[in-house]
Amino acid sequence: MERTATCHCGQLRVIVTGEPLRNYVCHCKACQRQSGSVVHSGASWLKSRVRIEGDHKIYARKGDSGFEVRCYFCPNCGSNVYAETDRAPEYCGIPVGCFADPDFPPPTASIWEESMHGWLGLPTVTDHFQRGFLPAPPTDGSR
């Protein structure tokens, strides 16, 4: 199975193969500011299952985890389309909204819940992390 994530103008595309290793939501304040929303919804794939097409720019910052996070965005429309981190350099994280697919699998993990908005419900989440790190997803695709 292939899925394509795109920026708003369609110039930057990320094509992924197979199911994501993990679907998650992040409530950290940096993700809230970056996404312009109360929560960031993302999915991770091994980089070997990711193909990138189009021009991008990079914004690098230190995450709440202490590791560098690099966000790749479209230089035309500014949409953030994928990210990588020094904590798990073999993975690529993609905002679920870039797929614009209402049938995308729901999140099962919620991280940095100490910054979560109290009114937000998470009925599909089974793994909750108040302050800790999201463990690296398994490489065998079992989750």
Order of alpha helices (4+ residues) and beta strands (2+ residues): beta-beta-beta-alpha-beta-beta-beta-beta-beta-beta-beta-beta
